[in-house]
């Protein structure tokens, strides 16, 4: 109880201090203003695609300044259609539903993909949001089949879903047997949903076991997360604790911390198991008591990078964290106000000219200054479609909380 009280006081103090140093933009009308901007910005991209007669799926910007588009099998293919679904939810305008359906349904083959774990991102963000908003029965079938495909990657001896195959490419060079990355927590939402839609409890059981295994091995004493844990496929024992996208094996890769707080928040939503709520709250404590968290709450790409402050920020990590905090605020009565204030602060800062693009610029993406993978030299200080997706999701969650508060 004493520790919880200290944590609550700490979060309240941190939120107050950062609010004193924040831009003076009010968060009261930030949703409406951002939705207006997003409809215009993404509307320009839709107009361009329609003029070409193509259904395209933007991911980021190439080094030469041209837009990089997704093919269905890329892990980021679900985010742009998901953003279109959120615009439909935020505006109620059926034109966004039509556009969302068109892009979503280009991903039909993903439901059968079994060679990597990101089918959860790809299908839940697109078909999952589509089913939530339309209840189209064919979308339900895709979600259930995708969960079956994802479940083929579950390794019972490990108690987790294997993230990547290791027989070729850079993963093979690492000598891994069964790599599991913190990102994989985000794919559990697909499994929970598939159980609700099908009645097959095996999906839910896999999700819970994966979350428990990850909780046991991925986290340090301070509740920061490793990026990759490599397991022995026979014994299930941990072989290595390493990174692929972070600064170093010992470091806290910022987006990974975002995946962690979001993943355990959704696990609590689906199970109401207090250990998952405690985990999410502990990760929040790590993030917002960290001396290298910037005042504007948009993290450097890694909390332990030696070049701080002269190193890129990651708006995608901030978007994920903000969205998670809005939901987490609904489960933690003692910390609810503090979590929401922190999320509001992130959204206000991401909405500022420092991170949000000017209308018609940034190749029609919403946010600037995200980082894909610095160790791979890929997508550094560019817009990323998942930054936009979680930013729009955060706006949806903020609006819903404010509607509830107004009742």
Beta strands, then each sheet from edge to edge (+ up, - down):
strand 1: 58-61
strand 2: 67-69
strand 3: 154-155
strand 4: 160-161
strand 5: 178-181
strand 6: 228-231
strand 7: 238-242
strand 8: 370-373
strand 9: 378-382
sheet 1: 1+ 2-
sheet 2: 3+ 4-
sheet 3: 5+ 6- 7+
sheet 4: 8+ 9-
end
